[in-house]
Amino acid sequence: MDERLNPLFTPWKIGNVEIKNRIVMTSMGGTDLFGWMEVNHFDKVGAKFLMEVAKNNVGLVLPGMQCVRDAMGGRWLYQNKKMFKDLAEWLPEFHKTGSKLFIQLAAGMGRSMAINELMVKMLQNKAFGAVSKPFIDIDYITASASATPNRWYPEIKSRPLTVDEIHEMVDAFAKTAKLLQDAGVDGVEIHAVHEGYLLDQFTIANMNYRTDEYGGSIENRAKFPLMVIDRVRQRCGENFLIEYRMSGSEEIEGGLTQEDGIAFAKMLDGKVDLIHVSAGLDIEEAQAVHTHPTMFLPHMPNVKYAAEVKKAVSKCPVVTVGSVVTPAEAEQVLEDGKADAVAMVRFQIELENRLASGETLTELTVDEILHKYRSANDKFLVESFGTIAAYGGNAAMMHYHATPEDHAVLQRKGFLLVDSGATYLDGTTDITRTYPLGPLTEDEKRFYTWTLQSHIDLAKAVWLDYCDCHMLDTIAREPLWRHLINYRCGTGHSVSFVGNVHEGPHALNGRNTTVFQPGMIITDEPGVYEAGQVGIRIENELECYHKADNQYGTFLAFRPLTFVPIATSPIVPGVLDKEQVAWLNDYHRKVFEQLAPRLTEDERAWLAEKCAAIGC
């Protein structure tokens, strides 16, 4: 192992608890132990994921955020005693890995609650809201510090929480923390002055207009979250660890300033065992880069705020969250993509063989075969999204999903579009191929060829480093625009290292103005969608890299991270230009080089045929 990595594997202490190394999985969506936006329960799927994380030597694990009160049904977490019993039975096996577990608790979203049109009607129609209250009390869920506009529907105003409701919620934090302690959890993280959620809304000056003891000065605005800490400490004792997630600055006018953050940290010093510093405000797009830093932006944007907080406190350690990645991770994505590509190759071979034998296959069969090959990989966690297997006209619906009640039988003609991916312990994949299953119409061949041109033109693009996403988006669209065709979606999205298959801040569409930087990963997925007739899409993941510097500036380009054959039989002869043909032949040469060593002799012979060079 590289000696520079040794500090990552040294133990450290929070209070009286030793953490075996400095690798921490912070809370993220989809990793909840007690469910999310549903009736609370011990989530076995979430538990399985967290166990795998722990087995892979993560020192401290924090599952996804848990509100102390269910959004659905309005039950407090502490009221579900069975859930904590199930947790207590699971934790000994988790602790055998040597990892520690903190649970992140939150008050709720308040004005940041993502409401839909049905919820708006519940808020506007008091009778409808009253009838719906036993299932979802949207009036309570959206309540905030003051009567402020909802983040998603500004015409709807949140009502202020009452003092009694504040006290009830403080008590719920304490009761929940005590049950977690009794179950064997090592500590809690209070999701508080961070992200613009409910507790944060009390601390932010331009969201809190209260004139009572919870409004006005920073001391008053901080009273609600500080009461939570005091009550949890009183209930659980000095030896139960309390971590506090806060903002060093919210990077927005009227938000928590750096000075406010330092003042608040001083109030926390000695009350909590660890201060966890973030920054930004999730409810504002420009500031979300600090709350959810991605691997594609400058590293560690929140360290400067943590450093100032660290100077201001003396009784507890300070940590920060943020994008801490290296070029080695891009290489790991590449390696992971090769393993996934082998699964795709074996899928295509089996699909072709079973169709050739006359077997009746459906769109559902496609998902079954893909899962079989991907899940055989020891590092496989889960599909990164629901597989889109769409035959014929179904593929014209961009996010079509086959169901047992509604799916197509594959025929020996036309196209099958397959958009799929997987999350492994060391990477996330997303790939689309459009497979010819037999004879094609002339329109199908033309649409396929033009889509391939669009895909290639973006993949081989070279640009100056001031170009942003929407500029590059036009490169992919131009070959289709020439034929007066357009696709009503983006050309590509970013993909996280291990996590969300759609991640910001960059995306290829007509609106995104993020400037590309080396290391950014993007999908290249133009398409043609003719309603009721055909849908065609070809998708690879690409990595932006530094190509050259000269007197004209800094030039960037893409390299592929996906190596799976692209069907060449549907290409209309004479349409691709020499550069496009050269790119495709070079790509297929690399596909064969990357995958052949991982395949059997018969599979290599099949791959050689699929990767054969074509002429102009």
ZIRA-V716616 format. One record per residue. N is the residue number from 1. RES is the residue in three letters. SS is DSSP state (hx for helix, st for strand, lp for the rest). Layout:
N:RES:SS ; N:RES:SS
This chain:
1:MET:lp ; 2:ASP:lp ; 3:GLU:hx ; 4:ARG:hx ; 5:LEU:hx ; 6:ASN:hx ; 7:PRO:hx ; 8:LEU:hx ; 9:PHE:hx ; 10:THR:lp ; 11:PRO:lp ; 12:TRP:st ; 13:LYS:st ; 14:ILE:st ; 15:GLY:lp ; 16:ASN:lp ; 17:VAL:st ; 18:GLU:st ; 19:ILE:st ; 20:LYS:lp ; 21:ASN:lp ; 22:ARG:lp ; 23:ILE:lp ; 24:VAL:st ; 25:MET:st ; 26:THR:lp ; 27:SER:lp ; 28:MET:lp ; 29:GLY:lp ; 30:GLY:lp ; 31:THR:lp ; 32:ASP:lp ; 33:LEU:lp ; 34:PHE:lp ; 35:GLY:lp ; 36:TRP:lp ; 37:MET:lp ; 38:GLU:lp ; 39:VAL:lp ; 40:ASN:lp ; 41:HIS:lp ; 42:PHE:lp ; 43:ASP:lp ; 44:LYS:hx ; 45:VAL:hx ; 46:GLY:hx ; 47:ALA:hx ; 48:LYS:hx ; 49:PHE:hx ; 50:LEU:hx ; 51:MET:hx ; 52:GLU:hx ; 53:VAL:hx ; 54:ALA:hx ; 55:LYS:hx ; 56:ASN:lp ; 57:ASN:lp ; 58:VAL:lp ; 59:GLY:lp ; 60:LEU:st ; 61:VAL:st ; 62:LEU:st ; 63:PRO:lp ; 64:GLY:lp ; 65:MET:lp ; 66:GLN:st ; 67:CYS:st ; 68:VAL:lp ; 69:ARG:st ; 70:ASP:lp ; 71:ALA:lp ; 72:MET:lp ; 73:GLY:lp ; 74:GLY:lp ; 75:ARG:lp ; 76:TRP:st ; 77:LEU:hx ; 78:TYR:hx ; 79:GLN:hx ; 80:ASN:lp ; 81:LYS:hx ; 82:LYS:hx ; 83:MET:hx ; 84:PHE:hx ; 85:LYS:hx ; 86:ASP:hx ; 87:LEU:hx ; 88:ALA:hx ; 89:GLU:hx ; 90:TRP:hx ; 91:LEU:hx ; 92:PRO:hx ; 93:GLU:hx ; 94:PHE:hx ; 95:HIS:hx ; 96:LYS:lp ; 97:THR:lp ; 98:GLY:lp ; 99:SER:lp ; 100:LYS:st ; 101:LEU:st ; 102:PHE:st ; 103:ILE:st ; 104:GLN:st ; 105:LEU:st ; 106:ALA:st ; 107:ALA:lp ; 108:GLY:lp ; 109:MET:lp ; 110:GLY:hx ; 111:ARG:hx ; 112:SER:hx ; 113:MET:lp ; 114:ALA:lp ; 115:ILE:lp ; 116:ASN:lp ; 117:GLU:hx ; 118:LEU:hx ; 119:MET:hx ; 120:VAL:hx ; 121:LYS:hx ; 122:MET:hx ; 123:LEU:hx ; 124:GLN:hx ; 125:ASN:lp ; 126:LYS:hx ; 127:ALA:hx ; 128:PHE:hx ; 129:GLY:hx ; 130:ALA:hx ; 131:VAL:hx ; 132:SER:hx ; 133:LYS:lp ; 134:PRO:lp ; 135:PHE:lp ; 136:ILE:lp ; 137:ASP:lp ; 138:ILE:hx ; 139:ASP:hx ; 140:TYR:hx ; 141:ILE:hx ; 142:THR:lp ; 143:ALA:lp ; 144:SER:st ; 145:ALA:lp ; 146:SER:lp ; 147:ALA:lp ; 148:THR:lp ; 149:PRO:st ; 150:ASN:lp ; 151:ARG:lp ; 152:TRP:lp ; 153:TYR:lp ; 154:PRO:lp ; 155:GLU:lp ; 156:ILE:lp ; 157:LYS:st ; 158:SER:lp ; 159:ARG:lp ; 160:PRO:st ; 161:LEU:lp ; 162:THR:lp ; 163:VAL:hx ; 164:ASP:hx ; 165:GLU:hx ; 166:ILE:hx ; 167:HIS:hx ; 168:GLU:hx ; 169:MET:hx ; 170:VAL:hx ; 171:ASP:hx ; 172:ALA:hx ; 173:PHE:hx ; 174:ALA:hx ; 175:LYS:hx ; 176:THR:hx ; 177:ALA:hx ; 178:LYS:hx ; 179:LEU:hx ; 180:LEU:hx ; 181:GLN:hx ; 182:ASP:hx ; 183:ALA:hx ; 184:GLY:lp ; 185:VAL:lp ; 186:ASP:lp ; 187:GLY:st ; 188:VAL:st ; 189:GLU:st ; 190:ILE:st ; 191:HIS:st ; 192:ALA:lp ; 193:VAL:lp ; 194:HIS:lp ; 195:GLU:lp ; 196:GLY:lp ; 197:TYR:lp ; 198:LEU:hx ; 199:LEU:hx ; 200:ASP:hx ; 201:GLN:hx ; 202:PHE:hx ; 203:THR:hx ; 204:ILE:lp ; 205:ALA:hx ; 206:ASN:hx ; 207:MET:hx ; 208:ASN:lp ; 209:TYR:lp ; 210:ARG:lp ; 211:THR:lp ; 212:ASP:lp ; 213:GLU:lp ; 214:TYR:lp ; 215:GLY:lp ; 216:GLY:lp ; 217:SER:lp ; 218:ILE:hx ; 219:GLU:hx ; 220:ASN:hx ; 221:ARG:hx ; 222:ALA:lp ; 223:LYS:hx ; 224:PHE:hx ; 225:PRO:hx ; 226:LEU:hx ; 227:MET:hx ; 228:VAL:hx ; 229:ILE:hx ; 230:ASP:hx ; 231:ARG:hx ; 232:VAL:hx ; 233:ARG:hx ; 234:GLN:hx ; 235:ARG:hx ; 236:CYS:hx ; 237:GLY:lp ; 238:GLU:lp ; 239:ASN:lp ; 240:PHE:lp ; 241:LEU:st ; 242:ILE:st ; 243:GLU:st ; 244:TYR:st ; 245:ARG:st ; 246:MET:st ; 247:SER:st ; 248:GLY:lp ; 249:SER:lp ; 250:GLU:lp ; 251:GLU:lp ; 252:ILE:lp ; 253:GLU:lp ; 254:GLY:lp ; 255:GLY:lp ; 256:LEU:lp ; 257:THR:lp ; 258:GLN:hx ; 259:GLU:hx ; 260:ASP:hx ; 261:GLY:hx ; 262:ILE:hx ; 263:ALA:hx ; 264:PHE:hx ; 265:ALA:hx ; 266:LYS:hx ; 267:MET:hx ; 268:LEU:hx ; 269:ASP:st ; 270:GLY:lp ; 271:LYS:lp ; 272:VAL:st ; 273:ASP:lp ; 274:LEU:st ; 275:ILE:st ; 276:HIS:st ; 277:VAL:st ; 278:SER:st ; 279:ALA:lp ; 280:GLY:lp ; 281:LEU:lp ; 282:ASP:lp ; 283:ILE:lp ; 284:GLU:lp ; 285:GLU:hx ; 286:ALA:hx ; 287:GLN:hx ; 288:ALA:hx ; 289:VAL:hx ; 290:HIS:hx ; 291:THR:hx ; 292:HIS:lp ; 293:PRO:lp ; 294:THR:lp ; 295:MET:lp ; 296:PHE:lp ; 297:LEU:lp ; 298:PRO:lp ; 299:HIS:lp ; 300:MET:lp ; 301:PRO:lp ; 302:ASN:lp ; 303:VAL:hx ; 304:LYS:hx ; 305:TYR:hx ; 306:ALA:hx ; 307:ALA:hx ; 308:GLU:hx ; 309:VAL:hx ; 310:LYS:hx ; 311:LYS:hx ; 312:ALA:hx ; 313:VAL:lp ; 314:SER:lp ; 315:LYS:lp ; 316:CYS:lp ; 317:PRO:st ; 318:VAL:st ; 319:VAL:st ; 320:THR:st ; 321:VAL:lp ; 322:GLY:lp ; 323:SER:lp ; 324:VAL:lp ; 325:VAL:lp ; 326:THR:lp ; 327:PRO:hx ; 328:ALA:hx ; 329:GLU:hx ; 330:ALA:hx ; 331:GLU:hx ; 332:GLN:hx ; 333:VAL:hx ; 334:LEU:hx ; 335:GLU:hx ; 336:ASP:hx ; 337:GLY:hx ; 338:LYS:hx ; 339:ALA:hx ; 340:ASP:hx ; 341:ALA:hx ; 342:VAL:hx ; 343:ALA:hx ; 344:MET:hx ; 345:VAL:hx ; 346:ARG:hx ; 347:PHE:hx ; 348:GLN:hx ; 349:ILE:hx ; 350:GLU:hx ; 351:LEU:hx ; 352:GLU:hx ; 353:ASN:hx ; 354:ARG:hx ; 355:LEU:hx ; 356:ALA:hx ; 357:SER:lp ; 358:GLY:lp ; 359:GLU:lp ; 360:THR:lp ; 361:LEU:lp ; 362:THR:st ; 363:GLU:hx ; 364:LEU:hx ; 365:THR:hx ; 366:VAL:hx ; 367:ASP:hx ; 368:GLU:hx ; 369:ILE:hx ; 370:LEU:hx ; 371:HIS:hx ; 372:LYS:hx ; 373:TYR:hx ; 374:ARG:hx ; 375:SER:hx ; 376:ALA:lp ; 377:ASN:lp ; 378:ASP:lp ; 379:LYS:lp ; 380:PHE:st ; 381:LEU:st ; 382:VAL:st ; 383:GLU:st ; 384:SER:lp ; 385:PHE:lp ; 386:GLY:lp ; 387:THR:lp ; 388:ILE:st ; 389:ALA:st ; 390:ALA:st ; 391:TYR:st ; 392:GLY:hx ; 393:GLY:hx ; 394:ASN:hx ; 395:ALA:hx ; 396:ALA:hx ; 397:MET:lp ; 398:MET:lp ; 399:HIS:lp ; 400:TYR:lp ; 401:HIS:lp ; 402:ALA:lp ; 403:THR:lp ; 404:PRO:lp ; 405:GLU:lp ; 406:ASP:lp ; 407:HIS:lp ; 408:ALA:lp ; 409:VAL:st ; 410:LEU:lp ; 411:GLN:lp ; 412:ARG:lp ; 413:LYS:st ; 414:GLY:lp ; 415:PHE:st ; 416:LEU:st ; 417:LEU:st ; 418:VAL:st ; 419:ASP:st ; 420:SER:st ; 421:GLY:lp ; 422:ALA:st ; 423:THR:st ; 424:TYR:st ; 425:LEU:lp ; 426:ASP:lp ; 427:GLY:st ; 428:THR:st ; 429:THR:lp ; 430:ASP:lp ; 431:ILE:st ; 432:THR:st ; 433:ARG:st ; 434:THR:st ; 435:TYR:st ; 436:PRO:st ; 437:LEU:lp ; 438:GLY:lp ; 439:PRO:st ; 440:LEU:lp ; 441:THR:lp ; 442:GLU:hx ; 443:ASP:hx ; 444:GLU:hx ; 445:LYS:hx ; 446:ARG:hx ; 447:PHE:hx ; 448:TYR:hx ; 449:THR:hx ; 450:TRP:hx ; 451:THR:hx ; 452:LEU:hx ; 453:GLN:hx ; 454:SER:hx ; 455:HIS:hx ; 456:ILE:hx ; 457:ASP:hx ; 458:LEU:hx ; 459:ALA:hx ; 460:LYS:lp ; 461:ALA:lp ; 462:VAL:st ; 463:TRP:st ; 464:LEU:st ; 465:ASP:lp ; 466:TYR:lp ; 467:CYS:lp ; 468:ASP:st ; 469:CYS:hx ; 470:HIS:hx ; 471:MET:hx ; 472:LEU:hx ; 473:ASP:hx ; 474:THR:hx ; 475:ILE:hx ; 476:ALA:hx ; 477:ARG:hx ; 478:GLU:hx ; 479:PRO:hx ; 480:LEU:hx ; 481:TRP:hx ; 482:ARG:lp ; 483:HIS:lp ; 484:LEU:lp ; 485:ILE:lp ; 486:ASN:lp ; 487:TYR:lp ; 488:ARG:lp ; 489:CYS:lp ; 490:GLY:lp ; 491:THR:lp ; 492:GLY:st ; 493:HIS:st ; 494:SER:st ; 495:VAL:lp ; 496:SER:lp ; 497:PHE:lp ; 498:VAL:lp ; 499:GLY:lp ; 500:ASN:lp ; 501:VAL:lp ; 502:HIS:lp ; 503:GLU:st ; 504:GLY:st ; 505:PRO:st ; 506:HIS:st ; 507:ALA:st ; 508:LEU:st ; 509:ASN:lp ; 510:GLY:lp ; 511:ARG:lp ; 512:ASN:lp ; 513:THR:lp ; 514:THR:lp ; 515:VAL:st ; 516:PHE:lp ; 517:GLN:lp ; 518:PRO:lp ; 519:GLY:lp ; 520:MET:lp ; 521:ILE:st ; 522:ILE:st ; 523:THR:st ; 524:ASP:st ; 525:GLU:lp ; 526:PRO:lp ; 527:GLY:st ; 528:VAL:st ; 529:TYR:st ; 530:GLU:st ; 531:ALA:lp ; 532:GLY:lp ; 533:GLN:lp ; 534:VAL:st ; 535:GLY:st ; 536:ILE:st ; 537:ARG:st ; 538:ILE:lp ; 539:GLU:st ; 540:ASN:st ; 541:GLU:st ; 542:LEU:st ; 543:GLU:st ; 544:CYS:st ; 545:TYR:st ; 546:HIS:st ; 547:LYS:st ; 548:ALA:st ; 549:ASP:st ; 550:ASN:st ; 551:GLN:lp ; 552:TYR:lp ; 553:GLY:st ; 554:THR:st ; 555:PHE:st ; 556:LEU:st ; 557:ALA:st ; 558:PHE:st ; 559:ARG:st ; 560:PRO:st ; 561:LEU:lp ; 562:THR:lp ; 563:PHE:lp ; 564:VAL:lp ; 565:PRO:lp ; 566:ILE:lp ; 567:ALA:lp ; 568:THR:lp ; 569:SER:lp ; 570:PRO:lp ; 571:ILE:lp ; 572:VAL:lp ; 573:PRO:lp ; 574:GLY:lp ; 575:VAL:lp ; 576:LEU:lp ; 577:ASP:lp ; 578:LYS:hx ; 579:GLU:hx ; 580:GLN:hx ; 581:VAL:hx ; 582:ALA:hx ; 583:TRP:hx ; 584:LEU:hx ; 585:ASN:hx ; 586:ASP:hx ; 587:TYR:hx ; 588:HIS:hx ; 589:ARG:hx ; 590:LYS:hx ; 591:VAL:hx ; 592:PHE:hx ; 593:GLU:hx ; 594:GLN:hx ; 595:LEU:hx ; 596:ALA:hx ; 597:PRO:hx ; 598:ARG:hx ; 599:LEU:lp ; 600:THR:lp ; 601:GLU:hx ; 602:ASP:hx ; 603:GLU:hx ; 604:ARG:hx ; 605:ALA:hx ; 606:TRP:hx ; 607:LEU:hx ; 608:ALA:hx ; 609:GLU:hx ; 610:LYS:hx ; 611:CYS:lp ; 612:ALA:lp ; 613:ALA:lp ; 614:ILE:lp ; 615:GLY:lp ; 616:CYS:lp
